[in-house]
Amino acid sequence: MASSSDQVQFREYYQNWMIEQQQLLEELLQVHNQNQNDEQDLCCIIEKLIEHFQEYTNRRAQLAVSEPSSVFSPTWCTSTENSYLWFGGCRPSLLIQLVYTLCGSQLESQLTEYIHEVKTCNIGGLSADQLSLVSELQGRVINDEEKLSTKMVSLQENIADCPLTRIVNNNSVDSDVESHTGQVKQALDSHSKDLSSILIDSDKLRMNTLKELIGIFTPLQAVGFLIAGKKLHLCMHQWGQLRDHIPSMEEQDGEGV
């Protein structure tokens, strides 16, 4: 089991990681705005971001092994962020949906770009072959998501058939619960092990989906996509922080009394 200090350390790590996310976004924007024709610079910032995300998933995996419930519903995220989580993180297929959304929104802006003769990194300019690869990836990712979801359903249903239920059923309210500590610990440890496996596999799917998408894009398109993803992530975090500090209607009414 992870100690409270382990969770505090990861909370601090996450806060620092979010600060680094903002710094990476600024680097992405700088490269995108100033070095669009320098493929080496584009590839370097992409590699840096991938390594940054990989380091984060490695740290999460360490915590998931010892305390999966902490990763599954992280206290270091806002309540708004947690409401959108899929096994402790974003749903991998959301990355692909973001591609389609960007394609649609950027196609709408093409007229303005032509009028002002502005050339931007247009993820909406994906070729037919690229879109076909994105579609194929989407099918595989959704299939893998369904497999993990099925595992989670089985794990949750097993609660009703695990030794814990039999212990509760065979003892009265006043029974000596401590006499079954060993059985309870074994059952909960088994549940945690299965849960950590699902969380680690979910992070691997997120990581692999991102890498495969990057492989489909040109370096410039990849940077444009990463900028949009970073902005969405940071904005969700900031909006969540604001909402978590908004007083309830009852509190507001009380203040007016």
For each residue, the residues with C-beta under 8 A, 3 or more apart:
1: 66 67
2: 6 7 63 66 67 70
3: 6 7
4: 7 8
5: 8 9
6: 2 3 9 10 63 66 67
7: 2 3 4 10 11 63 67 70 75
8: 4 5 11 12
9: 5 6 12 13
10: 6 7 13 14 59 63 70 76
11: 7 8 14 15 75 76
12: 8 9 15 16
13: 9 10 16 17 59
14: 10 11 17 18 74 76 77
15: 11 12 18 19 76
16: 12 13 19 20
17: 13 14 20 21 56
18: 14 15 21 22 234 237
19: 15 16 22 23
20: 16 17 23 24 52
21: 17 18 24 25 230 233 234
22: 18 19 25 26 234
23: 19 20 26 27
24: 20 21 27 28 48 49 52 230
25: 21 22 28 29 227 230 231 234
26: 22 23 29 30
27: 23 24 30 31 45 48
28: 24 25 31 32 45 49 223 226 227 230
29: 25 26 32 33 227
30: 26 27 33 34 35
31: 27 28 34 35 38 41 42 45 223
32: 28 29 35 36 121 220 223 224 227
33: 29 30 36
34: 30 31
35: 30 31 32 38 41 42
36: 32 33 42 121 220
37:
38: 31 35 41 42
39: 42 43 219
40: 43 44
41: 31 35 38 44 45
42: 31 35 36 38 39 45 46 219 220 222 223
43: 39 40 46 47 219
44: 40 41 47 48
45: 27 28 31 41 42 48 49 223
46: 42 43 49 50 214 219 222 223 226
47: 43 44 50 51
48: 24 27 44 45 51 52
49: 24 28 45 46 52 53 226
50: 46 47 53 54 210 211 214
51: 47 48 54 55
52: 20 24 48 49 55 56
53: 49 50 56 57 207 210
54: 50 51 57 58 207
55: 51 52 58 59
56: 17 52 53 59 60
57: 53 54 60 61 203 204 206 207
58: 54 55 61 62
59: 10 13 55 56 62 63
60: 56 57 63 64 71 88 199 203
61: 57 58 64 65 199 200 203
62: 58 59 65 66
63: 2 6 7 10 59 60 66 67 70 71
64: 60 61 67 68 71 88 196 199 200 203
65: 61 62 68 196 200
66: 1 2 6 62 63
67: 1 2 6 7 63 64 70 71 192
68: 64 65 71 72 192 195 196 199
69: 72 73 192 195
70: 2 7 10 63 67 73 74 75
71: 60 63 64 67 68 74 88 196 199
72: 68 69 87 88 195 199
73: 69 70 82 85 88
74: 14 70 71 77 82 85 88
75: 7 11 70
76: 10 11 14 15
77: 14 74 81 82 85 237 240
78: 81 82 237 240 241 243 244
79: 82 83 240 243 244
80: 83 84 236 239 240 243 244
81: 77 78 84 85 236 237 240
82: 73 74 77 78 79 85
83: 79 80
84: 80 81 90 236
85: 73 74 77 81 82 88 89 90
86: 89 90 91 92 94 145 202
87: 72 148 152 198 199 202
88: 60 64 71 72 73 74 85 199 202 203
89: 85 86 202 203 206
90: 84 85 86 94 95 206 233
91: 86 94 145
92: 86 95 96 141 144 145 202 205 206 209
93: 96 97 138 141 142 145 209
94: 86 90 91 97 98
95: 90 92 98 99 206 209 210 213 229
96: 92 93 99 100 134 137 138 141 209 213
97: 93 94 100 101
98: 94 95 101 102 225 228 229 232
99: 95 96 102 103 123 126 134 213 225
100: 96 97 103 104 134
101: 97 98 104 105
102: 98 99 105 106 123 124 224 225 228
103: 99 100 106 107 123 124 126 131
104: 100 101 107 108 124
105: 101 102 108 109 124
106: 102 103 109 110 122 123 124 125
107: 103 104 110 124
108: 104 105 111
109: 105 106 112 113
110: 106 107 113 114 122 124
111: 108 114 115
112: 109 115 116 118
113: 109 110 116 117 118 119 120 122
114: 110 111 117
115: 111 112
116: 112 113
117: 113 114
118: 112 113
119: 113
120: 113 224
121: 32 36 220 221 223 224
122: 106 110 113 125 221 224
123: 99 102 103 106 126 217 221 224 225 228
124: 102 103 104 105 106 107 110
125: 106 122 221
126: 99 103 123 130 131 134 217 221
127: 130 131
128: 131 132
129: 132 133
130: 126 127 133 134 216 217
131: 103 126 127 128 134 135
132: 128 129 135 136
133: 129 130 136 137 216
134: 96 99 100 126 130 131 137 138 213 216
135: 131 132 138 139
136: 132 133 139 140
137: 96 133 134 140 141 209 212 213 216
138: 93 96 134 135 141 142
139: 135 136 142 143
140: 136 137 143 144
141: 92 93 96 137 138 144 145 205 209
142: 93 138 139 145 146
143: 139 140 146 147
144: 92 140 141 147 148 205
145: 86 91 92 93 141 142 148 149 205
146: 142 143 149 150
147: 143 144 150 151
148: 87 144 145 151 152 198 201 202 205
149: 145 146 152 153
150: 146 147 153 154
151: 147 148 154 155 194 198
152: 87 148 149 155 156 198
153: 149 150 156 157
154: 150 151 157 158
155: 151 152 158 159 191 194 195 198
156: 152 153 159
157: 153 154 160 161
158: 154 155 161 162 191
159: 155 156 162 164 165 191
160: 157 165
161: 157 158 165
162: 158 159 165 166 187 190 191
163: 166 167 183 184 186 187
164: 159 167 168 184 187 188
165: 159 160 161 162 168 169
166: 162 163 169 170
167: 163 164 170 171 180 183 184
168: 164 165 171
169: 165 166
170: 166 167
171: 167 168 175 176 177 180
172: 175
173:
174:
175: 171 172 179
176: 171 179
177: 171 180 181
178: 181
179: 175 176
180: 167 171 177 183 184
181: 177 178 184 185
182: 185 186
183: 163 167 180 186 187
184: 163 164 167 180 181 187 188
185: 181 182 188 189
186: 163 182 183 189 190
187: 162 163 164 183 184 190 191
188: 164 184 185 191 192
189: 185 186 192 193
190: 162 186 187 193 194
191: 155 158 159 162 187 188 194 195
192: 67 68 69 188 189 195 196
193: 189 190 196 197
194: 151 155 190 191 197 198
195: 68 69 72 155 191 192 198 199
196: 64 65 68 71 192 193 199 200
197: 193 194 200 201
198: 87 148 151 152 155 194 195 201 202
199: 60 61 64 68 71 72 87 88 195 196 202 203
200: 61 64 65 196 197 203 204
201: 148 197 198 204 205
202: 86 87 88 89 92 148 198 199 205 206
203: 57 60 61 64 88 89 199 200 206 207
204: 57 200 201 207 208
205: 92 141 144 145 148 201 202 208 209
206: 57 89 90 92 95 202 203 209 210
207: 53 54 57 203 204 210 211
208: 204 205 211 212
209: 92 93 95 96 137 141 205 206 212 213
210: 50 53 95 206 207 213 214
211: 50 207 208 214 215
212: 137 208 209 215 216
213: 95 96 99 134 137 209 210 216 217 222 225
214: 46 50 210 211 217 222 225 226
215: 211 212
216: 130 133 134 137 212 213
217: 123 126 130 213 214 221 222 225
218: 221 222
219: 39 42 43 46 222 223
220: 32 36 42 121 223 224
221: 121 122 123 125 126 217 218 224 225
222: 42 46 213 214 217 218 219 225 226
223: 28 31 32 42 45 46 121 219 220 226 227
224: 32 102 120 121 122 123 220 221 227 228
225: 98 99 102 123 213 214 217 221 222 228 229
226: 28 46 49 214 222 223 229 230
227: 25 28 29 32 223 224 230 231
228: 98 102 123 224 225 231 232
229: 95 98 225 226 232 233
230: 21 24 25 28 226 227 233 234
231: 25 227 228 234 235
232: 98 228 229 235 236
233: 21 90 229 230 236 237
234: 18 21 22 25 230 231 237 238
235: 231 232 238 239
236: 80 81 84 232 233 239 240
237: 18 77 78 81 233 234 240 241
238: 234 235 241 242
239: 80 235 236 242 243
240: 77 78 79 80 81 236 237 243 244
241: 78 237 238 244 245
242: 238 239 245 246
243: 78 79 80 239 240 246
244: 78 79 80 240 241
245: 241 242
246: 242 243
247: 251 252 255
248: 251 252
249: 252 253
250: 253 254
251: 247 248 254 255
252: 247 248 249 255 256
253: 249 250 256 257
254: 250 251 257
255: 247 251 252
256: 252 253
257: 253 254
